[in-house]
Amino acid sequence: MTLKAETIQAIRTAAHHHGGAKAAMLEALKLVQAAEGWVSDAHLAEAAATLGVTTAELDSLATFYSHIFRSPVGETVILLCDGLSCYLNGADDVRDAVQQKLGIGFGETTPDGKFTLLNVCCIGGCDRAPAALLGPDRKLVGPLSADQLDQLIEAAQ
């Protein structure tokens, strides 16, 4: 499994435009994920080699950011906030409802590959708590209620 030539070239271009390899590490991860859907170990190693950084350096960055996926994800990713504002505004009810509706827990993907549910510590939508980021464009939705989930999930399909 190797990266496409255009992805490798884009990583090199990013390093040039961002002022060097270390400054372009996050951009490289985003480029790999955009091309492949997630960042596999093999692709991470290839991106690191392209940048001239260690795989450990690149992996430490990849695992820090909740928007970089280190395992395969479904067509639609639901990033459900479990930060304090969301928690205080009923995120537990939303969490329970979405898990029941999709039949999966956090970190899991539906058997049909359509949805992956991930919890994140904060999405910056405290004014819309409880909130989530939904879909490929990471649209901020909220305030959420258990009653709205059917409509949101149907719209995402």
N, C-alpha and C positions, 0 to 999 in steps of 0.2 A: 504494500500500500504506500504509494508515494504521492506527494503533492503535485498538482498540475503545474506546468511550466509558468502559466500566467500568475498563479498564486506565489510561486517563488520569486518571480520578477516583481510582483507587487510588494512583497516583503522587502526586497532590496531597495525598491523605490522609497518605501516608507522609512527605512533606515537613513537614506540620503536626505529625505525631506524633514525628518524629525531630529536630525542632529546626531545620528549615530545609532548603533545597535541597541544599547540599553534604553535609550529614549523611545525606540520603536517597538519594544517588546509587546506592549499591550496591543498596539495596532496590528502587529503580526498575528497575535492570537485571534483578534477579531477577523482578520482576513482569512485565516484558516477556517474558523468557524463559519464564516459566510460561504465559503466554498464547499465545505464538507458537512455542515450541519452540527458538528461538534469537534472537539480537539482530542483525537486519539493519542496514545503514547507514541506511536510511530510518527504521526504528523507533528507532534510537539518536538520530537527529537530532530526531525528534518528542519523545522522552522528554527530551532536553536542553532543547528549547524549552519543554516543560511545566514543567520545573524552573527554567528561567531560567539555565542554565549553558551553557558552550560545548560543541559536539560533541567538541572535542579533549579537554576535561576528562573528559567521560563515557567517551570511547573509551580514554583512558589507564587508567582504572579497569577497564574491560571487558577490555582486553587483559592486564592484570596478573593477573587471577584466572582460573585454569584451569577453574573451574566455570561461567564465563560463556562461552557458545558464540557466536562471531562468524561462524560459517558453519553451514549446516544439518547436523544430526546424525541418526543412525539412531534407531530406536525404543528401542534399548538402548545406552547408552554404557558402555564399559568404560574406566575410568581406571586404567591400569596404572602402579604406582609404579616409578620408576627411581632412587629415593634410595639412599644408601649401604648401609643395612641390607638393603634388598631385593636390591640388587646382590650383596652379599656372601653372601646366602642363596639364590642361584640364580635371580634374576629373568631372567637371559638365557635360560635354558632355557624358562621360562614364556613369555617374550616370543616366542621362536622358535616355540613350539608354538601359541600363540594366533594368531599371524600366519599360520602354515601352515593351521590349522583354518579360519579365516575367509577366507583368501585376500586379506588386506589388510595394509597397513602402518600405522604411526602416522599419524594425521590423515586416515585414509580411512574410507569407509563401504562396507559390502557392497553389491553391485549391487541386492539386494532391499530395501535400506533398513532392514534389521533391526538391524545393529550398526555402531557407530562405535568405533574403537580410538584412544585418546589416551594419551600418556605424560605423567605429571606428576612433578614433582621430589620430592614427599613428600605422603603422605596421612595421616600421623600414625599409621600402623599398624606401627611398627617391631617391636613385640612379636609381630606376626603375619607377619613378612617371610618370603618375598615376598608382597606384598598388593596388592589392587586394590579399587576401588569399582565396584560393578556395579548397573546398572539405574536406574530412575527415582528410587528412594529412596536411591541411592548407598550400598548395603549394603557394609560392609567385609567382605571375604572374605580368608582366609589363615590359616595359611601355605598358599600355593598350590604345586601341583606340576603338571607337564605332564599327568600322568595324570588329574587332577581336572577338566581343562578341558571335556571332553565333557559331563560331568554339569552343570557350572555353566552352560555355554552352552545346553544343553537346558532347564534350569530357567528361564533368562531368557527363553525364547521364549514 
